[in-house]
Amino acid sequence: MSGEEPGEQRAWDLVVVGGGTAGLVGAKTAARFGARVLLIESARTGGDCLWTGCVPSKALLAAADVAAVARSGHALGVTAGTVEINFAEVMTHVRRAIDDIAPIDSPDALRAEGVTVLNRRAVFTGPRHVAVAGEEVSFVQALVTTGATPAVPDIRGLETVRYLTSETVWELDRLPQRLVVMGGGSVGCELGQAFTRLGSEVTLVEGAARVLPREDAGAAAVVATALAREETQIITGAEVTEVRRASSTAAADADEQGGCLVLADGREVSFTHLLVAVGRSPRTRDLGLERAGVAVDDHGFVKVDERLRTTNPRIWAAGDLTGHPQFTHTAGVHASLAASNAVLGARRRVDLTAVPRVTYTQPEVAAVGITTDEPPEGLRVLTWQHTHVDRAVTEGRTNGCTKLTVDARGRVVGAMVVGPRAGETIGELTLAVKQGLRTRDLAAVTHAYPTWNDGAWNAAIADVREQLEGPGATSRAIAALARSRQWWLAHRDR
């Protein structure tokens, strides 16, 4: 199977266009069902997550966290002395992490699963054909998984400087002296904090009224305070109107990248390096989707139905190019679903009610389900401050909280955690949202003590206790039962 050429007459059961997370999972899923699968990737298999996203960013954050912990140890009675950063060694660690994981996503690993891999560019030429290296390949069905790329805003003068994005920042071999991050979302906050901790002078510029504008306002405030405490300068509510390149002399001192942002109020923010982190755009241009009968919306995202089928019933799509939450875990789950529907004729539907998301700043912010920030009418928000989480107290990191959004029946329909390891805690709460668990279900499960999960557990216990002790019918029934029990115990031996 793996030795077949793309131009052979027999149509492929499934052609996968794009070798990122969604493409890898979709291709392997289909091959395991016995389908004849061809995966076409123009660059490297593994996609953004391996090469420019999850893996390198978390490796960088790990190094930055060690530096921050070493500096703050005095609060716990430990003084580490002067912290020295070898940025070249930090980047070596980042690349080593990529190299260690890369074999899992390699063409060889795909071939071992029965997938044929072509390192070529694919363009759709019709509803059932793609052109690859000058040859036309036919398919029974196809899965488009080309992902997304960093968005570049239309700002005057931006093209005059060598700005960085989440894709190109990993090419740095020297620590930026003055880094300006345009964008205060998850990527901007994560990388901004990392470079501050590694020794750069960082300014974060966000057009919205606060950083992390899509997250719980209280959580965003906690992160903003943490960033400011570490001397990241934050400018919010600021529209960037122009980017000016520095003079030739100043630019030479800054690797010809220096310049300044001009804000709408006239302020200028100078930089030696500029990182643009304002979102991501789908990679759907020049794929020939119009010839394949695959429609996209005004922003270029592929239109899919609830089963991930496009407007061409033989072509499916999964991952960042669909407009669904742009996370690696979403891409993988959706690609498996799409491949199952395509190959088996299953009718599985996408469920977006319990998709977790995590911002890996310190403290982390994790959330799932219905918002804890101004939820719809009829829902309650339970809040447990981490000043009452014993693990937080023992580590001296109590500036966080856990929030649960619950409905009238006590079911957990949303959650937010801001604090260390929030990304681990959100797993249990994602299960609760997915399975419709109630606070009494969480409260009834024995949790290890002391852990960061105590915030969610204690919030659930407090809610159950309030229901039992309050003026409602439940508390009256329990009180009546207790009285009856005591009466029976008092009279049974008479």
ABEGO torsion letter per residue (X at the ends): XAABBAABABBBABBBBEABAAAAAAAAAAAAAGBBBBBBBABBBGEAAAAABAAAAAAAAAAAAAAAAAAAAAAAGBBAEBBBBBAAAAAAAAAAAAAAAAAAABAAAAAAAGBBBBBBBBBBABAABBBBGGBBBBBABBBBAAEBBBBBBBBBGAAABBBBBAAAAAABABBBABBBBBEABAAAAAAAAAAAAAGBBBBBBBABABBGAABBAAAAAAAAAAAAAAGBBBBBGBBBABBBBBBAAAAAAAGGABEBBBBAAGBBBBBABBBBBAEBBBBABGAGAAAAGBBBBAAGBBBBBAAGBBABAABBBBEAAAGBBBBAAAAAAAAAAAAAAAAAGBABBBBAABBBBBBABOBBBBBBEBBABGBBBGBBBBBBBAAABAAAAAAGBABBBBBBBBBAAGBBABBBBBEBGAAAAAAAAAAAAAAGBBAAAAAABBBBOBBAAAAAAAAAAAAAAAAAABABAAAAAAAAAAAAAAAAAAAAAX
